[in-house]
Amino acid sequence: MRTARVMAVDRDLYTVRPTGGEDIQARLSGRFRHEAEDATKLPCAGDRVAVEISAEVGVIHDVLPRDTVLRRKRPGKDIDFQLIAANIDVAFVVQGCHFDFNVRRLDRYLVVCRDGEIRPVIVLSKTDLITEDELTGVIQRIRDAGIDTEILSISNVTGEGLSQLTDMIEPGLTYCLLGSSGVGKTTLINRLLGTDYETQACSATGQGIHTTTRRQLIEMGNGAYLVDTPGMRELGILDADDGISESFPNITDRAAECRFSDCTHTHEPGCAVRGSVDEGELASYHKLVRESEWNAQTYHERRLADRQFGKQCKAIMKHKSRDA
């Protein structure tokens, strides 16, 4: 049995790289697939797995403990987790300065990163489409929203800011790019790698066109790894209380001064948050908390129902075996 890193996932087929070896194709063992409680127990890009190799074909028997995990609520009405990547050290959250910029969406990305214990860095792309004063205004909007995360501004066209981003990428660490479709993630990878990674031309408005269709781990020249992820049209929050708290330090710090320890910062007397925190920031906080709590309640109720159903099935099968 050898340890390998999951480089890409294509449905039931995995590309893995054994330690000190070359990439091979691998599939899950039948027992591992059967015993996995849910999809979050299965391998995703960036995972380290135990793999058995025979004639250059791999069989994955287990996923090793994850240091960090990037996950979101599964898109649509299904209340469940969807894994994006694992064992990520730094997430570059890319937003376009021109059309894509949205503070509330940025809040969501930062919550998802911090909930998975991943350090986020905000990357404002397409600075060539706006003036310097407009860029200053965008950055000020981020700070006014109580977001103190590190910010880099770049242009894939002029090369502005790319050297600072490159200097941040350290050998041996794993990074990922997060952002909506068309913000320039794939073009940015081209610039970082110096290769012709596939891209598509921008629309007439300057908005990019969706390119990436799968999550894959890319090895960089200095030994670091970079995960390219498909653009996300929906970024639901599920059971992310810790990530929310870390993403709103102004509220978290002031909450310690509230009269009641379980203050919701909505109507309680003696609340130290209301009136001292920007109303827009507080509204975003409340929205994410309500969404996270509602989805978490639904998720845990469903999991409980699934376990109870499983016990009933086992009891029935046991009873039948006795009768036989």
N, C-alpha and C positions, 0 to 999 in steps of 0.2 A: 504494500500500500504506500502511495506517495502523496505528498501535499502539492496541490496545484492551485493556480489562480484562475477564476472564471473571467475570460477575456470578452466573450460575447454570448448572447442567448438568442437562439432562433427557435421559438416554440419549444419542442422537446429535444432539440439538439444544442449541445453546449460546446463552445470552443474553450479549451482550458490549456494553461501553460504550466507544466510541472516545473518545480524548482530546478533550475539549471538545465532545463530541456526546451524542446520546441513545441509549438502549438499542436494539439491533437483534437480530434472530435470525440465527444463523450456523451453518454446517455445515463439516465438515472437507473440504479438497480431497482428491480421490481419490489424488493422489500422496503427500500428507502421511500419509494414513491407511495407505497401502501401505508406506511407508518407515519408519513407526514400529516400532521394535524390539519394544516391549511396551507395555502399558497405561500405564505410568508416563511415557511420552513424550507421551501425549495430554493435552490441556488439562484442568485442574481449576479449581474455584472459587478466585479470587484470582490466577490466572495472567495474565501479560501476553502477548498474542499479536499476530502480524502478520496483519492481516485486509484483504482486498480487498472494497470495498463497491460494489455496483451495484444501483441502484433500491431502496435501503434493505434489501438482503439481503447478508449477509456470507459470505465464504468464508475460512476460517482456513487459512493456509499454513504457519505455524510457531509454536512456543512459544518465547518469549524466555527467556534464562537466568534461573533462579529464585534469589532471594536466600536464601530459606528454604523448607523443605518439611515438611509434616506428613504422615506416612505410618505405616502399621502393616502387620502381616502380614495378608494377606487372610483373612477369616473362613473357618473350615472346614478341610478337610484339604489344600487347595491351598497349597503353599509359594511364595508370591509376594507382592509389595508391592501395597498398595492406597493410592492417594493420597487424602488427606482435603482438603487445601487447600494453597495455595502463597503465598509472599510475605507471611507472617504475622509481625508484630513481637512481639506479646504474646498468650499463650494464657491465658485464665481457666479454670482447672480447677475445675469446680463439683462439690462433693459435699455431699449433705444431712447435716446433723448428726444427724438423727433415725434413719432406717433405712438410708440409703445409705452412711454413712461406713465406710470400709475402708482402713486404712493401706497394705496390700499393693497394692490397686488404685491408690491414689494414687501409689505408687512407679512403676507402669507408665506412668501418664499423664506423670509428670515425665521419665521416660526417653525417651518418644516425643518430647516437646517439645525436650529438650536435644539429642537426636540430630539433630533438624532445625534446630538453632541458633536456637530460638525461646525467648524468655524466658517462663517460666511464673509465674503468680500463683495461689495457692490461694484459692478462694472457698468458704467454708463457708456454705451456704444453710439456710433454714428454722430460724433460731435462735429463732423464736417458739415452737417445739415442745419446746424444752429449757430448763432453768434456766441461770442464769449460771455456777453451779458446774460443771454438766455441760459447758458450752461450754469452760470453762477446762480441764477434763479432756481434752476432745477435742484441744485445741491442744497440751496437754502430751504426749499420745500421739504427735502428729506430731513434736514436738521430740525426744522420747525415741527415735524411730526414726531420728534423725540427719538429718532433713529441715530445712534452714535456709531454705527458700523463703518469700517474703513471703506472709502470710496476711491475708485480709479476711473478716470475718463479716458476713452480711447477712440480712435478712428481707424478702421481697417483700410480706409482709402488713403489717408495722409500718413498713417503710421504713428500718429500722436499717441503717447501713453503706452505703446506696446513694449518698450524697453523696460518700463517700470513693472509691467505685468510679468514679463519674462524673468526679471530678477527675483520675483516672489516665488517662482517655481523651484523647489529644492529637490535634489536627487533622492530617490527612495520614498517620496511621499506620493499620495494619490489625490488628484484634484478632479473636480467635475464642473461642467458648465450647465447652468440652469437658466431657463428663460422661455418666453413665448416663441412661437414659430416666427421666423423672419427677422430676429433681432441681430443676426450676424454671428451666431455661435460657430457655425461650420467655417465661415470665412475667417474667423478668429483662429480656429485650429490650423487652417492653412498657413496663416502668418506665423504662428508659433512653431509649427513643424517644418515650414519651408517646403511643403509638399502640395500636390494638387489633390487635396481631399475634396470630394465632390460638392459643388455648390450650384445654385441656380441664380439667374439674374434677378435684380430687384424689379419691383413693379414701377409704374410711372410715378408713384408717390414717394418712392424711396424705401418702401416697405419690402423686406426680403420675402422670399418664397420658401415654404417648408421643404427641407431637404432630408434631414436625418429621420430614419424610420425604425431604428433599433438602438438599444443601449449597448455600447461596446467600450472596451478598455484599450486605449492607445498608448503605446510606449513612446516616450519622448527621447530626444537625443541624449539628455543628461541623466537618464535612468529614472525619471519621474513618470508617473502614469496619469492619463487624462481620460475621464469618462465623458463621452459625448452623449447627450440625451435628447430624445425627440422633444419638440416644442410642446408645451402643456397649455391646452385651452382651458382646463379645469384643474384647480388645485384646492381640493377639499381638505379641511382640517378635521382630524379624528383623534380624540384622546391625547391632546397635545398641551396639557396644562403647563408643564415645565417649559416648553418652548415659548408659550405665550408670555409667561412671567419674565423670561430672560429677554424677550423682544420688546418689552415695555418697561424698561428700568425706572422711568419717571414715576409710573404708577406703582410699581412694586416698592420702591423706596418710600413713597409717601404713604402707602397703605399701612406701613408699620406704625404710623401715628394716628390711625383711625381709632375711634372709641371702641368699636367692636372688632374682634379678631376675624369674624366671618363677614365683614362688611362687603357688600357687593358694589359699592360706589354708585348706587342709583338713587336711594331715597333715605338711607339711614342718617339719623342725627349724629353729629360728631365726625362725619366723614372728612378726612384730610385730603382726599383726592379731588373731589368735585370743587371746581373753582380755582384749583391750583395747577391743573393739567389742561392743555389745549383740548377744546371740546371735540375737535375732529379726531385727535389721538384717542380720547376716551371712548368715543363712539366706535372706532375701529376695534378697540380692545374688547368692548362689550359684545360686538358682533362675533368676533372670533371665539370668545369664551362660550357664548350661547351655542354656536355651531359645534364646537368641540364637545361640549357637554351633551348636547342632543344626540350627536352621532355616536359618542361613547356609550351612552345609555342604550341606544338601539343595538349597538354592536355586542355589548355584554349580555343583553337579554337574548339575542339570537344565539350567542355562543352557549348560554345556559340551556336554551331549548334544544340545541343540537346535542349537547352532552346527555340531557335527559332522554332524548329520543334514542341515542346510542345505547344507553343502559337498558331501555325497554327492549330494544332489538336483541341485545345479548341475553336478557332474561328469557325472552321467547325461544331463542335458539337453544338455550340450556334446558328449558322445559321440554322442548321437542326431543332433544337428545336423550333425556331420561325416559320419556314415553317409548322411544324406540327400543 
